[in-house]
Amino acid sequence: MAQQAYMTETDNGGPGPERRGTRIRRLFERLAAGWRGDRRIWRRGLFTALVALLLAAVMAAHSHIPNAVGNLGSLTETFLPWLGLFVPVLLAVALLRRSATALIAVLVPAIVWLNLFGGLLTDKAGAGGDLTVATHNVNAGNADPAGTARSVAASGADVLALEELKASAVATYEDALAPTYKYHAVVGTVGLWSKYPMSDVDAVDIRLGWKRAMRATVTTPEGPVAVYVAHLPSVRVKLEAGFTARQRDKSADALGEAIADEQLEKKILLGDLNGTMNDRALNAITSQMRSTQGAVGDGFGFSWPASFPMARIDQILVTGVEPETSWTLPATGSDHLPVAARVKVDTSAP
């Protein structure tokens, strides 16, 4: 009886579900009525359509935007994923303008964005792996280096890279990490901590004049791995000069050459590269290595700035080993988020 009462006692005397369906149909019918018979729906919104097509062109042809003036191409590529935010804005304008032309045009940048970044929206993490690595720009002005060290050590990383180590804080990091990591080395402002033996530690010349990159052989239970740690020069956005990144670009080329000359087959690069995987300036590196976040991460994995991450400039790149999962770690006292990944060194294992 209760079910019968629900099905019959409605405002229009009909069943409840049917009434709700009727309301939805009427809503769409009213919306469509405003468009039917309107001969201007194809002529309105031409400017909105033009903006949508321009947006699609920028995203699709970003590699052709020249860097000659203010490194505009690299600047666009750094924040390329955020251009997708313009799509819902343009969609709303097209609907308000009741423009069929604009609506169709907005589909173009939406499709381009999904083609570029749609794969990052799914969780591709695996459950395997035999080595966990992490990297963190700890920030020279970090007010709590000991707390930062304990936080990243708690991630369970077998190999940990730190960048922007202030000379006066190195001892603090060493003391805080000593209970977790038996082996470590610091070269200039970068350091590497490992649960496994390290050898052949040396600075990598990235043409800066001071030491901000290093290389070491880490002997894991599955075999030796060449681990590189790097902190490429910072970039700046200036009104008079645009996106200034000349020194960063030179250092990226030098680091790419060093990695290409590496004798070991299995290589991992950890560090703050001050650039995203879309930035063509890092091609010397990215053309020969895979991003763990791009391959097996969940989402974009933005790492900077920590207060409102907008770009992933802290990278874990690999070759010769198989990435399994990649993620960002909780914020510390730094302006960067730590990032971590689990990889499979023994690629012959199932």
C-alpha positions in Angstrom: 0.0 0.0 0.0 2.9 2.4 0.8 4.4 1.8 -2.6 1.0 2.4 -4.3 0.5 5.6 -2.4 4.0 6.9 -3.5 3.2 6.0 -7.1 -0.2 7.7 -7.2 -0.2 10.6 -4.8 1.6 13.2 -6.7 0.8 16.8 -7.7 -0.2 15.8 -11.3 -1.8 12.5 -10.4 1.0 10.5 -12.1 3.9 8.5 -10.8 6.7 10.4 -9.1 9.6 9.2 -11.4 7.6 10.0 -14.5 6.9 13.5 -13.2 10.6 14.2 -12.6 11.4 12.9 -16.1 8.7 15.2 -17.5 10.2 18.2 -15.7 13.7 17.5 -17.2 12.2 17.1 -20.7 10.3 20.4 -20.3 13.5 22.1 -19.2 15.4 20.9 -22.2 12.4 21.8 -24.4 12.4 25.3 -23.1 16.1 25.6 -23.7 15.8 24.3 -27.2 12.9 26.5 -27.9 15.0 29.5 -27.4 17.4 28.3 -30.2 14.9 26.9 -32.7 14.0 29.3 -35.3 16.7 31.7 -34.3 18.5 32.4 -37.6 21.3 34.3 -35.8 22.6 31.3 -33.8 25.2 30.7 -36.6 26.2 34.4 -36.9 26.4 35.2 -33.2 29.6 34.4 -31.1 32.0 34.6 -34.0 34.6 36.3 -31.7 34.2 33.6 -29.1 34.7 31.0 -31.8 37.8 32.7 -33.0 39.2 32.8 -29.5 38.5 29.1 -29.1 40.3 28.2 -32.3 43.2 30.4 -31.3 43.4 28.6 -28.0 43.4 25.3 -29.7 46.2 26.4 -32.1 48.4 27.5 -29.2 48.0 24.2 -27.4 48.4 22.1 -30.5 51.4 24.0 -31.9 53.1 25.1 -28.7 56.4 23.7 -29.9 56.4 26.2 -32.7 56.0 29.2 -30.5 59.4 30.9 -30.8 61.7 31.4 -27.9 63.5 34.3 -29.6 61.5 36.9 -27.7 61.4 36.4 -23.9 61.4 32.6 -24.2 57.7 32.9 -24.8 57.6 29.3 -26.1 59.0 27.8 -22.9 56.8 30.1 -20.7 53.7 28.8 -22.6 54.9 25.2 -22.2 55.5 25.6 -18.5 51.9 26.4 -17.8 50.4 24.6 -20.8 47.9 22.4 -18.8 46.3 25.5 -17.3 45.2 26.7 -20.7 42.4 24.1 -20.4 40.7 26.4 -17.8 39.7 28.7 -20.7 37.5 25.9 -22.2 34.7 26.0 -19.7 34.8 29.8 -19.7 34.4 29.9 -23.5 31.7 27.2 -23.2 29.7 29.4 -20.8 30.1 32.4 -23.1 28.9 30.4 -26.1 25.8 29.3 -24.2 25.0 32.8 -22.9 25.4 34.1 -26.5 23.3 31.2 -27.8 25.8 30.7 -30.5 25.9 27.3 -32.3 29.1 28.4 -34.1 30.9 29.1 -30.8 29.7 25.9 -29.3 31.2 23.9 -32.1 34.4 25.9 -32.0 34.8 25.3 -28.3 34.9 21.5 -28.9 38.3 22.0 -30.8 40.4 23.2 -27.8 38.6 20.7 -25.5 39.7 17.8 -27.8 43.2 19.1 -28.1 43.6 19.5 -24.4 42.3 15.9 -23.8 44.7 14.6 -26.4 47.6 16.3 -24.6 46.7 15.7 -21.0 43.7 13.3 -20.8 46.0 10.4 -20.0 47.1 12.1 -16.8 43.6 12.1 -15.4 43.6 8.4 -14.8 45.5 6.5 -12.1 48.1 4.3 -13.9 49.9 3.2 -10.7 51.1 -0.4 -10.5 51.7 -2.5 -7.5 55.2 -3.8 -8.2 58.7 -2.3 -8.0 61.8 -3.0 -6.0 63.2 0.4 -5.4 61.6 3.6 -4.0 63.2 6.9 -4.8 62.4 10.5 -3.7 63.7 14.0 -4.3 63.1 17.3 -2.6 64.3 20.8 -3.0 64.5 21.6 0.7 64.8 25.4 0.2 67.9 27.1 1.6 65.7 29.3 3.8 63.9 26.3 5.4 63.3 27.1 9.0 63.0 23.4 10.0 65.6 21.3 8.2 65.4 18.5 10.8 61.7 18.2 10.5 61.9 18.3 6.7 64.5 15.5 6.8 62.4 13.3 9.0 59.3 13.9 6.9 60.9 12.8 3.6 62.6 9.9 5.3 59.2 8.7 6.5 58.2 8.2 2.9 60.1 4.9 2.9 62.4 6.0 0.1 65.4 3.7 -0.4 67.3 6.5 -2.2 66.7 10.1 -1.4 68.0 13.2 -3.2 68.0 16.7 -1.6 68.7 20.0 -3.4 69.4 23.5 -2.3 71.3 22.4 0.7 72.6 25.3 2.7 76.1 24.7 3.9 75.2 25.5 7.5 72.3 23.1 7.5 74.1 20.1 5.9 75.0 18.7 9.3 71.4 18.9 10.5 70.2 16.9 7.5 73.0 14.4 8.0 72.1 13.8 11.7 68.4 13.6 11.0 68.8 11.1 8.1 71.5 9.0 9.7 69.2 6.5 11.4 67.5 5.7 8.1 70.3 5.9 5.5 73.7 4.3 6.0 75.3 5.8 3.0 75.3 9.4 1.8 77.3 12.0 -0.1 77.0 15.8 -0.5 78.4 17.6 -3.5 78.0 21.4 -3.4 74.4 22.2 -2.8 73.0 18.7 -3.6 73.1 15.4 -1.7 72.2 11.8 -2.0 71.2 9.4 0.8 70.9 5.7 0.3 70.1 2.5 2.2 72.4 0.7 -0.3 76.1 1.1 -0.9 77.2 4.1 -3.0 80.4 4.4 -5.1 81.9 6.5 -7.9 80.5 9.7 -6.4 81.5 12.7 -8.4 80.3 16.2 -9.4 78.6 16.7 -12.8 79.7 19.8 -14.6 76.5 21.6 -15.7 78.5 24.7 -16.8 77.6 26.9 -13.8 80.9 27.5 -12.1 79.7 25.9 -8.9 78.5 22.4 -8.0 74.7 21.8 -8.2 74.8 18.3 -9.8 76.3 15.0 -8.9 76.4 11.3 -9.9 76.8 8.1 -7.9 76.5 4.4 -8.5 74.0 2.8 -6.1 74.4 -0.9 -5.7 70.8 -2.2 -5.2 70.0 -5.9 -4.5 68.9 -6.0 -8.1 72.1 -4.5 -9.5 73.9 -1.2 -9.9 72.0 2.0 -10.9 73.5 5.3 -12.0 71.8 8.0 -9.9 72.0 11.6 -10.9 71.0 14.5 -8.7 70.6 18.0 -10.2 69.4 21.4 -9.4 69.2 23.4 -12.6 69.4 27.2 -12.5 66.3 29.1 -11.6 64.2 30.9 -14.3 62.7 34.3 -13.9 59.8 36.2 -15.4 60.8 39.8 -15.9 58.8 42.6 -17.6 61.8 43.8 -19.5 63.2 40.4 -20.5 60.3 38.0 -20.4 61.0 34.4 -19.3 64.7 34.4 -18.7 66.1 30.9 -18.8 69.4 31.0 -20.8 71.6 29.6 -18.0 69.0 26.9 -17.2 68.9 25.8 -20.8 72.7 25.6 -21.0 72.9 23.5 -17.9 70.1 21.2 -19.1 72.1 20.5 -22.3 75.2 19.8 -20.3 73.3 17.4 -18.0 71.8 15.7 -21.0 75.3 15.1 -22.4 76.5 13.6 -19.1 73.5 11.2 -18.9 74.0 10.2 -22.6 77.6 9.4 -21.9 76.8 7.2 -18.8 78.1 3.7 -19.1 75.6 2.0 -16.9 72.4 1.0 -18.6 70.1 1.7 -15.7 69.8 5.4 -14.9 67.7 7.6 -12.6 67.7 11.4 -12.5 66.3 13.1 -9.4 66.1 16.8 -8.9 64.7 20.2 -9.4 65.0 20.9 -13.1 63.2 24.2 -13.0 61.2 23.1 -16.0 58.3 20.9 -16.9 58.3 17.9 -19.2 56.5 20.0 -21.8 59.4 22.6 -21.9 61.4 22.1 -25.0 64.5 23.5 -23.2 64.8 20.2 -21.4 64.8 18.1 -24.6 68.4 17.0 -24.1 67.3 15.2 -21.0 63.6 14.3 -21.7 64.4 12.9 -25.1 66.3 10.0 -23.5 64.5 9.5 -20.2 60.9 8.8 -19.1 59.0 10.8 -16.4 57.7 8.5 -13.7 54.8 10.8 -13.2 53.8 10.9 -16.8 54.2 7.1 -17.1 52.5 5.9 -13.9 51.5 8.9 -11.9 48.0 9.8 -10.7 47.2 13.3 -12.0 49.6 16.1 -12.9 51.8 15.8 -9.8 52.4 19.5 -9.5 55.2 20.3 -7.0 55.7 24.1 -7.0 54.9 26.3 -5.2 53.9 24.1 -2.3 51.2 26.6 -1.1 49.4 26.3 -4.4 51.1 23.9 -6.8 50.9 25.1 -10.4 53.8 23.2 -12.2 55.8 20.0 -11.8 59.4 21.2 -11.9 60.7 18.6 -9.5 61.3 15.5 -11.6 62.1 11.8 -11.4 63.2 10.5 -14.8 64.4 7.0 -15.6 65.8 4.9 -18.3 66.7 1.2 -18.2 64.4 0.7 -15.2 60.6 0.3 -15.2 58.4 2.9 -13.4 55.6 1.4 -11.3 54.0 4.3 -9.5 54.7 8.0 -8.8 53.3 10.5 -6.3 53.8 13.7 -4.4 54.6 13.7 -0.7 53.1 16.0 2.0 54.4 19.6 2.3 57.4 20.3 4.5 59.1 23.6 5.5 60.1 24.1 1.8 58.4 26.0 -1.0 58.5 22.8 -3.0 56.6 19.5 -2.5 58.7 16.3 -2.3 58.1 13.8 -5.1 58.6 10.0 -5.0 58.4 7.0 -7.2 58.7 3.3 -7.1 60.5 1.6 -9.9 61.5 -1.9 -11.0 65.3 -2.3 -11.4 65.1 -6.0 -12.2 63.2 -5.6 -15.5 63.6 -9.3 -16.2 61.3 -10.2 -13.3 57.6 -10.6 -14.1 
